[in-house]
Each structure stands twice: as structure tokens, then as C-alpha cells.
Amino acid sequence: MNTDTQIRKQIMQRIQRIPIDKLKELNDYVAKLEQSINKKEKILSFAGTWEHIDENIFDQLTENLIANRERNKSRIDE
């Protein structure tokens, strides 16, 4: 099985063989990969945020969820 270092070396060798006119396209693709990783990390940073929320507050939020969304929707439509 390949180690992280071996895989990176193989990728670098393959990049060296890519024609110059394709480098921008490759760079754009790598940038998209980086963005997707950053988005996942940002989303995961919220994990457990509501773990210690007061049960009464949580109940109010869930019971009033539809009404709150409808109220906020009217502001967006304006």
C-alpha cells in the first residue's frame, strides 16, 4: 500500500508530464478541491454546538420552526 509520501511523489511526477496549456485547468481543479475541504471543515466546526442547549429553548425552537421560517421568508421575498 502506498504511503502519503509515495502518493504525493507520484502526483508530482504526473504533474511534471502535464502539458503547459493544461496547467491552468489543473490549478483550477486543485483550487476547487481545497475549497471543498475548507467548507467541510467549517461545517464540522459547528458539530456539538447545541449539545448543551437548554431543553426548553430547544423545544421552543422546534415548535415554532415553521412559523419562524415563514416570518423570515417574507423578509427575503421583499
C-alpha positions as CSV (number, residue, x, y, z in Angstrom):
1,M,0.0,0.0,0.0
2,N,1.2,3.5,-0.8
3,T,2.1,5.9,1.9
4,D,1.1,9.5,1.8
5,T,4.6,10.5,0.8
6,Q,4.7,8.0,-2.1
7,I,1.3,9.2,-3.4
8,R,2.4,12.8,-3.3
9,K,5.6,11.9,-5.2
10,Q,3.6,10.0,-7.8
11,I,1.3,13.0,-8.2
12,M,4.2,15.4,-8.6
13,Q,5.7,13.2,-11.2
14,R,2.4,13.1,-13.1
15,I,2.1,16.9,-12.9
16,Q,5.6,17.3,-14.5
17,R,4.2,15.4,-17.5
18,I,1.2,17.6,-18.0
19,P,1.3,20.0,-21.0
20,I,1.8,23.6,-20.2
21,D,-1.6,24.5,-21.8
22,K,-3.4,22.3,-19.2
23,L,-1.7,23.7,-16.1
24,K,-4.3,26.4,-15.5
25,E,-7.1,23.8,-15.7
26,L,-5.2,21.6,-13.2
27,N,-4.6,24.6,-10.9
28,D,-8.4,25.4,-11.0
29,Y,-9.3,21.8,-10.2
30,V,-6.9,21.8,-7.2
31,A,-8.3,25.1,-6.0
32,K,-11.8,23.6,-6.1
33,L,-10.6,20.6,-4.1
34,E,-9.1,23.0,-1.5
35,Q,-12.4,24.9,-1.3
36,S,-14.4,21.8,-0.7
37,I,-12.1,20.7,2.1
38,N,-12.4,24.2,3.7
39,K,-16.2,24.1,3.5
40,K,-16.3,20.7,5.2
41,E,-14.0,21.9,8.0
42,K,-16.2,25.0,8.5
43,I,-19.3,22.9,8.7
44,L,-17.8,20.4,11.0
45,S,-16.7,23.2,13.3
46,F,-20.3,23.5,14.4
47,A,-20.6,19.9,15.5
48,G,-21.8,19.7,19.0
49,T,-22.7,23.3,19.3
50,W,-26.2,22.5,20.5
51,E,-25.1,19.7,22.8
52,H,-25.7,21.7,26.0
53,I,-28.7,23.8,24.9
54,D,-31.5,24.2,27.4
55,E,-34.3,21.8,26.7
56,N,-37.0,24.4,27.0
57,I,-35.2,26.7,24.4
58,F,-34.8,23.7,22.1
59,D,-38.5,22.8,22.4
60,Q,-39.4,26.4,21.6
61,L,-37.2,26.5,18.6
62,T,-38.6,23.2,17.2
63,E,-42.2,24.0,18.0
64,N,-42.0,27.4,16.3
65,L,-39.8,26.3,13.5
66,I,-42.4,26.6,10.7
67,A,-43.7,29.9,11.9
68,N,-40.2,31.3,12.2
69,R,-39.3,30.2,8.7
70,E,-42.5,31.7,7.2
71,R,-41.8,35.0,9.0
72,N,-38.2,35.1,7.7
73,K,-39.3,34.1,4.2
74,S,-41.4,37.2,3.8
75,R,-38.3,39.3,4.5
76,I,-36.4,37.5,1.8
77,D,-39.1,37.9,-0.7
78,E,-39.2,41.7,-0.3
